[in-house]
Amino acid sequence: MPANQGLDYNVDIVMCIDATGSMHAIINDVKTNALSFYRKFVEEMEAKDKSVQQLRIKVVVFRDYGCDSEPMVESKFFTLDDESTEFHDFVSRIEASGGGDGPENALEALAIAMKSDWVRTGTKRRHVIIMWTDAPALALGARASSPSYPSDMPADLAELHEWWEGQEMDSKAKRLILFAPDTDPWSDMIDWQNIFHQASQAGRGCSDTDIETCIHMLVNSI
């Protein structure tokens, strides 16, 4: 009997997607990768004799609290394959627009992802956050004066790190995949536990190789 047979693999994935104007050239690639990620993930899990009992995906679309009327849009968790149509429809509606001159509220999106209602059942669990952005991020609290800014955000990157290290996240289940530039704050996070950073460049989306590398890493860590 394979070592993994009989185990229930329950996997939650939260996708944080930068939808500001600078992403215009690559947003369709990001959406394609987001929509194909779960299928490729399940296929590789099955190739490793690891059967996914439940897979849910949530999407957090972010822009800039200081510039945009809708700076953060958070979906529910979609259970796949049962709600694959709803998931597809939500992602398909994402358009790149707005944002400020450079950094956006990506760290707030990451904090919102960490506070998700993660699955707590199953013999094996994984709580995966994927970040897609082509820009650095505003410091946490930089837009706190905005009326729409959430009141429950961490004060700074150090506190966000505390959330990641156990205040909000399951230490055994958590995984963080960053498709983000090799700049602050992303380069400051490379020592965080269970993180994979694939450096991106402005105007260039993630390649199939990038996605497959991340899926391979994720599956082998389960």
Disulfide bonds with the S-S distance in Angstrom:
none
